[in-house]
Amino acid sequence: MEHYLGRGLGAGYRLSAAGDPLVSYEISDGGRGIALHVELDGRHHAPRSPLSAVRIDRVLHEGRRMARLTTSEPELIRDFHDLLLTVADRIVVGGQDLSRAFDDTVHGWSALLGRPRGLSLERRLGLHGELAVLVRVAETMGWKAALDAWVGPIREEHDFALGPADLEVKTTSSERRRHTIHGLGQLTATPGRPLWFASYRLTRGGAGGRTLPESVKAVRDAAAAESIALGARLDRMLHAAGWDAEQPDDERWTPRDSPLVLRALSMPRLTSGDLPDGVTGRIDKVVYVVDVTGLPAAEGPPIVDLSDLPLP
């Protein structure tokens, strides 16, 4: 699936045996998404999905009346792929109809959905982006200065403190540069220090992409090559950032393009100064999504050139 999506190719795989009702896994042309098609006979109808991220439509496919399962959340496509294969297995191997197979899959996963394991996709992508910037900073300033500058793992408001300026890095796998901002302070500059914002887009890379464990190993090896103590320090920082080497992660990513670097002052944002007096202390949590697609890049980026930024 990642091979075809990474190259923008379409494909279709029949999962059911010849002569049985058609069950097929489809990858759309242009790498736009995946779907499961299940043939419906006269007795069965397409079930309704109780999941907001999963849509079930009735369509005609290859001249057959089919149910089509798709997702409206491209960032969850790997998890959706697993769900489709589980539903297909219950139909093809277990002999269930689509309604029963889908219902059993949803109920079978419900206990697990409430207990996420390891880093979320947002945090894994975010760590990819921060490590890419960390390597670029190390190439410019050396590994000791780079680790001093990477303040995100110690819960500072921004990801990097680069000399006289700060840098916030956000990474997404969506087509648009839409990023989740946590809190009123994440896009607020520290007094006397301008704040820069880097929007980094990744896409699924197939065999040519990098997994997060591969990127982590490359960064650890580079830091340890300069100093064993720096390698040990990086290990502690990775742990503080939530990295766990025991958690499997084989998703491969590659940069879609260069990061878009902006001045935080010039982009849409919410800060405590936008709220009426006396309100900030009564609001416990603020999370919002900002779309910076199409905004012009700022001139004179902060200290480190982030153009053509590869994954480690």
GUVEX-875634 format. One record per residue (C-alpha): residue number from 0; x, y, z. Coordinates in nm, 3 decimals. Layout:
// GUVEX-875634
<site NUM; <X; Y; Z>>
...
***
This chain:
// GUVEX-875634
<site 0; <0.000; 0.000; 0.000>>
<site 1; <0.275; 0.246; 0.095>>
<site 2; <0.467; 0.158; -0.222>>
<site 3; <0.173; 0.261; -0.444>>
<site 4; <0.070; 0.565; -0.238>>
<site 5; <0.428; 0.688; -0.227>>
<site 6; <0.443; 0.682; -0.606>>
<site 7; <0.089; 0.805; -0.672>>
<site 8; <-0.010; 0.480; -0.847>>
<site 9; <-0.348; 0.309; -0.854>>
<site 10; <-0.398; -0.065; -0.800>>
<site 11; <-0.668; -0.319; -0.721>>
<site 12; <-0.639; -0.658; -0.551>>
<site 13; <-0.910; -0.921; -0.545>>
<site 14; <-0.916; -1.078; -0.199>>
<site 15; <-1.201; -1.326; -0.249>>
<site 16; <-1.177; -1.649; -0.446>>
<site 17; <-1.295; -1.666; -0.806>>
<site 18; <-1.666; -1.746; -0.814>>
<site 19; <-1.731; -1.594; -0.470>>
<site 20; <-1.882; -1.247; -0.423>>
<site 21; <-1.616; -0.990; -0.503>>
<site 22; <-1.413; -0.842; -0.219>>
<site 23; <-1.137; -0.613; -0.345>>
<site 24; <-0.881; -0.375; -0.197>>
<site 25; <-0.845; -0.061; -0.409>>
<site 26; <-0.578; 0.212; -0.421>>
<site 27; <-0.696; 0.514; -0.616>>
<site 28; <-0.494; 0.672; -0.897>>
<site 29; <-0.277; 0.959; -0.783>>
<site 30; <-0.228; 0.805; -0.438>>
<site 31; <-0.537; 0.980; -0.300>>
<site 32; <-0.653; 0.697; -0.076>>
<site 33; <-0.759; 0.338; -0.028>>
<site 34; <-1.094; 0.158; -0.014>>
<site 35; <-1.246; -0.184; 0.041>>
<site 36; <-1.518; -0.291; -0.206>>
<site 37; <-1.758; -0.565; -0.098>>
<site 38; <-2.018; -0.707; -0.338>>
<site 39; <-2.375; -0.697; -0.212>>
<site 40; <-2.636; -0.953; -0.309>>
<site 41; <-3.010; -0.899; -0.304>>
<site 42; <-3.039; -0.980; 0.066>>
<site 43; <-2.775; -0.745; 0.201>>
<site 44; <-2.738; -0.369; 0.214>>
<site 45; <-2.446; -0.143; 0.294>>
<site 46; <-2.437; -0.095; 0.673>>
<site 47; <-2.417; 0.242; 0.841>>
<site 48; <-2.085; 0.334; 0.996>>
<site 49; <-2.088; 0.452; 1.359>>
<site 50; <-1.733; 0.587; 1.313>>
<site 51; <-1.698; 0.948; 1.200>>
<site 52; <-1.368; 0.868; 1.022>>
<site 53; <-1.511; 0.572; 0.824>>
<site 54; <-1.766; 0.612; 0.546>>
<site 55; <-1.962; 0.330; 0.381>>
<site 56; <-2.128; 0.408; 0.046>>
<site 57; <-2.322; 0.199; -0.203>>
<site 58; <-2.159; 0.217; -0.549>>
<site 59; <-2.144; 0.039; -0.881>>
<site 60; <-1.799; -0.112; -0.939>>
<site 61; <-1.713; -0.326; -1.241>>
<site 62; <-2.086; -0.362; -1.306>>
<site 63; <-2.158; -0.496; -0.957>>
<site 64; <-2.356; -0.350; -0.667>>
<site 65; <-2.093; -0.287; -0.402>>
<site 66; <-2.039; -0.133; -0.061>>
<site 67; <-1.732; 0.091; -0.050>>
<site 68; <-1.547; 0.162; 0.275>>
<site 69; <-1.332; 0.479; 0.275>>
<site 70; <-1.188; 0.719; 0.532>>
<site 71; <-1.208; 1.096; 0.550>>
<site 72; <-0.891; 1.110; 0.762>>
<site 73; <-0.580; 1.065; 0.542>>
<site 74; <-0.349; 1.085; 0.842>>
<site 75; <-0.510; 0.765; 0.976>>
<site 76; <-0.465; 0.571; 0.654>>
<site 77; <-0.229; 0.314; 0.806>>
<site 78; <-0.478; 0.231; 1.083>>
<site 79; <-0.761; 0.231; 0.828>>
<site 80; <-0.561; -0.016; 0.614>>
<site 81; <-0.543; -0.252; 0.914>>
<site 82; <-0.916; -0.215; 0.976>>
<site 83; <-0.999; -0.294; 0.611>>
<site 84; <-0.789; -0.610; 0.615>>
<site 85; <-0.954; -0.724; 0.938>>
<site 86; <-1.301; -0.670; 0.791>>
<site 87; <-1.198; -0.849; 0.468>>
<site 88; <-1.056; -1.143; 0.665>>
<site 89; <-1.382; -1.188; 0.852>>
<site 90; <-1.570; -1.188; 0.520>>
<site 91; <-1.337; -1.400; 0.306>>
<site 92; <-1.206; -1.643; 0.568>>
<site 93; <-1.476; -1.629; 0.833>>
<site 94; <-1.773; -1.631; 0.594>>
<site 95; <-1.944; -1.331; 0.756>>
<site 96; <-2.148; -1.076; 0.568>>
<site 97; <-2.021; -0.717; 0.561>>
<site 98; <-2.252; -0.589; 0.836>>
<site 99; <-2.144; -0.860; 1.079>>
<site 100; <-1.777; -0.835; 0.983>>
<site 101; <-1.769; -0.457; 1.024>>
<site 102; <-1.965; -0.463; 1.351>>
<site 103; <-1.743; -0.735; 1.502>>
<site 104; <-1.429; -0.546; 1.399>>
<site 105; <-1.546; -0.219; 1.553>>
<site 106; <-1.650; -0.389; 1.878>>
<site 107; <-1.336; -0.602; 1.883>>
<site 108; <-1.116; -0.292; 1.867>>
<site 109; <-1.321; -0.072; 2.099>>
<site 110; <-1.130; -0.173; 2.414>>
<site 111; <-0.800; -0.097; 2.243>>
<site 112; <-0.904; 0.237; 2.095>>
<site 113; <-0.932; 0.386; 2.441>>
<site 114; <-0.577; 0.283; 2.533>>
<site 115; <-0.334; 0.415; 2.271>>
<site 116; <0.009; 0.256; 2.276>>
<site 117; <0.324; 0.455; 2.218>>
<site 118; <0.341; 0.791; 2.045>>
<site 119; <0.045; 0.916; 1.845>>
<site 120; <0.085; 0.976; 1.472>>
<site 121; <0.101; 1.351; 1.536>>
<site 122; <0.388; 1.306; 1.782>>
<site 123; <0.574; 1.059; 1.558>>
<site 124; <0.556; 1.301; 1.265>>
<site 125; <0.654; 1.584; 1.496>>
<site 126; <0.960; 1.395; 1.616>>
<site 127; <1.057; 1.322; 1.255>>
<site 128; <1.050; 1.695; 1.183>>
<site 129; <1.237; 1.798; 1.498>>
<site 130; <1.512; 1.543; 1.433>>
<site 131; <1.552; 1.668; 1.075>>
<site 132; <1.594; 2.024; 1.203>>
<site 133; <1.825; 1.904; 1.483>>
<site 134; <2.061; 1.747; 1.229>>
<site 135; <2.062; 2.064; 1.018>>
<site 136; <2.142; 2.270; 1.330>>
<site 137; <2.423; 2.028; 1.422>>
<site 138; <2.569; 2.059; 1.072>>
<site 139; <2.578; 2.436; 1.122>>
<site 140; <2.669; 2.472; 1.490>>
<site 141; <2.799; 2.132; 1.609>>
<site 142; <2.622; 1.868; 1.816>>
<site 143; <2.670; 2.025; 2.160>>
<site 144; <2.518; 2.355; 2.047>>
<site 145; <2.242; 2.167; 1.862>>
<site 146; <2.141; 1.971; 2.174>>
<site 147; <2.154; 2.292; 2.378>>
<site 148; <1.919; 2.451; 2.124>>
<site 149; <1.667; 2.161; 2.120>>
<site 150; <1.454; 2.262; 2.416>>
<site 151; <1.126; 2.095; 2.314>>
<site 152; <1.192; 1.771; 2.509>>
<site 153; <1.235; 1.966; 2.835>>
<site 154; <0.885; 2.109; 2.794>>
<site 155; <0.986; 2.458; 2.690>>
<site 156; <0.718; 2.654; 2.501>>
<site 157; <0.904; 2.630; 2.167>>
<site 158; <1.107; 2.353; 2.002>>
<site 159; <1.440; 2.529; 1.940>>
<site 160; <1.621; 2.824; 2.097>>
<site 161; <1.860; 2.933; 1.821>>
<site 162; <2.079; 3.208; 1.959>>
<site 163; <1.875; 3.531; 1.944>>
<site 164; <1.558; 3.366; 1.804>>
<site 165; <1.322; 3.075; 1.874>>
<site 166; <1.181; 2.822; 1.628>>
<site 167; <0.861; 2.618; 1.641>>
<site 168; <0.853; 2.316; 1.405>>
<site 169; <0.527; 2.152; 1.295>>
<site 170; <0.510; 1.846; 1.071>>
<site 171; <0.208; 1.711; 0.884>>
<site 172; <0.127; 1.438; 0.634>>
<site 173; <-0.174; 1.618; 0.486>>
<site 174; <-0.186; 1.791; 0.149>>
<site 175; <-0.248; 2.126; 0.314>>
<site 176; <-0.021; 2.282; 0.572>>
<site 177; <-0.266; 2.235; 0.859>>
<site 178; <-0.110; 2.213; 1.203>>
<site 179; <-0.247; 2.165; 1.553>>
<site 180; <-0.140; 2.434; 1.797>>
<site 181; <-0.142; 2.351; 2.168>>
<site 182; <-0.203; 2.644; 2.397>>
<site 183; <-0.200; 3.021; 2.369>>
<site 184; <0.176; 3.035; 2.423>>
<site 185; <0.299; 2.805; 2.147>>
<site 186; <0.295; 3.084; 1.889>>
<site 187; <0.376; 3.364; 2.132>>
<site 188; <0.727; 3.503; 2.112>>
<site 189; <0.941; 3.528; 2.424>>
<site 190; <1.004; 3.899; 2.500>>
<site 191; <1.308; 4.019; 2.309>>
<site 192; <1.330; 3.700; 2.098>>
<site 193; <1.155; 3.676; 1.758>>
<site 194; <0.965; 3.352; 1.699>>
<site 195; <0.987; 3.165; 1.370>>
<site 196; <0.754; 2.887; 1.252>>
<site 197; <0.850; 2.603; 1.016>>
<site 198; <0.576; 2.401; 0.841>>
<site 199; <0.720; 2.066; 0.726>>
<site 200; <0.521; 1.825; 0.508>>
<site 201; <0.595; 1.452; 0.479>>
<site 202; <0.441; 1.195; 0.249>>
<site 203; <0.451; 0.818; 0.257>>
<site 204; <0.778; 0.715; 0.100>>
<site 205; <0.738; 0.346; 0.020>>
<site 206; <1.065; 0.156; 0.004>>
<site 207; <1.260; 0.480; -0.039>>
<site 208; <1.129; 0.645; 0.278>>
<site 209; <1.261; 0.655; 0.632>>
<site 210; <1.104; 0.503; 0.941>>
<site 211; <1.125; 0.688; 1.270>>
<site 212; <1.354; 0.419; 1.422>>
<site 213; <1.589; 0.463; 1.125>>
<site 214; <1.595; 0.840; 1.172>>
<site 215; <1.652; 0.805; 1.546>>
<site 216; <1.943; 0.565; 1.490>>
<site 217; <2.102; 0.795; 1.232>>
<site 218; <2.081; 1.093; 1.469>>
<site 219; <2.212; 0.894; 1.768>>
<site 220; <2.504; 0.761; 1.565>>
<site 221; <2.593; 1.110; 1.443>>
<site 222; <2.585; 1.261; 1.794>>
<site 223; <2.779; 0.972; 1.948>>
<site 224; <3.041; 0.999; 1.673>>
<site 225; <3.126; 1.347; 1.802>>
<site 226; <3.114; 1.245; 2.168>>
<site 227; <2.990; 0.943; 2.365>>
<site 228; <2.857; 1.185; 2.625>>
<site 229; <2.656; 1.371; 2.361>>
<site 230; <2.511; 1.041; 2.241>>
<site 231; <2.403; 0.959; 2.597>>
<site 232; <2.256; 1.306; 2.638>>
<site 233; <2.057; 1.264; 2.316>>
<site 234; <1.923; 0.931; 2.446>>
<site 235; <1.788; 1.107; 2.754>>
<site 236; <1.631; 1.379; 2.541>>
<site 237; <1.466; 1.124; 2.312>>
<site 238; <1.323; 0.947; 2.616>>
<site 239; <1.189; 1.280; 2.746>>
<site 240; <1.029; 1.339; 2.404>>
<site 241; <0.838; 1.010; 2.439>>
<site 242; <1.053; 0.790; 2.216>>
<site 243; <1.048; 0.421; 2.306>>
<site 244; <1.268; 0.188; 2.101>>
<site 245; <1.051; -0.108; 2.207>>
<site 246; <0.745; 0.031; 2.028>>
<site 247; <0.728; -0.097; 1.666>>
<site 248; <0.699; 0.166; 1.393>>
<site 249; <0.759; 0.062; 1.031>>
<site 250; <0.581; 0.350; 0.855>>
<site 251; <0.808; 0.508; 0.594>>
<site 252; <0.808; 0.881; 0.519>>
<site 253; <0.984; 1.121; 0.286>>
<site 254; <0.970; 1.503; 0.259>>
<site 255; <0.702; 1.634; 0.025>>
<site 256; <0.886; 1.964; -0.021>>
<site 257; <1.101; 2.215; 0.169>>
<site 258; <0.964; 2.356; 0.494>>
<site 259; <0.769; 2.679; 0.474>>
<site 260; <0.935; 2.920; 0.718>>
<site 261; <0.726; 3.207; 0.855>>
<site 262; <0.747; 3.474; 1.121>>
<site 263; <0.492; 3.385; 1.388>>
<site 264; <0.380; 3.748; 1.393>>
<site 265; <0.269; 3.722; 1.028>>
<site 266; <0.057; 3.406; 1.052>>
<site 267; <-0.291; 3.331; 1.188>>
<site 268; <-0.264; 3.254; 1.559>>
<site 269; <-0.425; 3.288; 1.901>>
<site 270; <-0.237; 3.439; 2.194>>
<site 271; <-0.336; 3.550; 2.543>>
<site 272; <-0.335; 3.907; 2.411>>
<site 273; <-0.631; 3.821; 2.188>>
<site 274; <-0.854; 3.752; 2.490>>
<site 275; <-1.034; 4.008; 2.708>>
<site 276; <-0.872; 4.102; 3.038>>
<site 277; <-0.933; 3.849; 3.311>>
<site 278; <-1.033; 3.567; 3.075>>
<site 279; <-0.699; 3.388; 3.023>>
<site 280; <-0.674; 3.252; 3.376>>
<site 281; <-1.022; 3.102; 3.350>>
<site 282; <-0.953; 2.902; 3.033>>
<site 283; <-0.786; 2.573; 3.117>>
<site 284; <-0.687; 2.446; 2.773>>
<site 285; <-0.675; 2.580; 2.417>>
<site 286; <-0.612; 2.360; 2.111>>
<site 287; <-0.673; 2.482; 1.756>>
<site 288; <-0.573; 2.405; 1.398>>
<site 289; <-0.406; 2.667; 1.177>>
<site 290; <-0.376; 2.642; 0.798>>
<site 291; <-0.073; 2.825; 0.655>>
<site 292; <-0.106; 2.683; 0.302>>
<site 293; <-0.009; 2.943; 0.043>>
<site 294; <0.133; 3.201; 0.280>>
<site 295; <0.451; 3.367; 0.147>>
<site 296; <0.775; 3.249; 0.306>>
<site 297; <0.951; 3.500; 0.530>>
<site 298; <1.278; 3.651; 0.420>>
<site 299; <1.595; 3.590; 0.618>>
<site 300; <1.517; 3.264; 0.805>>
<site 301; <1.664; 3.220; 1.155>>
<site 302; <2.035; 3.130; 1.160>>
<site 303; <1.986; 2.785; 1.004>>
<site 304; <1.886; 2.728; 0.640>>
<site 305; <1.596; 2.476; 0.638>>
<site 306; <1.555; 2.448; 0.259>>
<site 307; <1.572; 2.098; 0.106>>
<site 308; <1.554; 1.946; 0.451>>
<site 309; <1.595; 1.564; 0.437>>
<site 310; <1.496; 1.314; 0.702>>
<site 311; <1.803; 1.186; 0.890>>
***
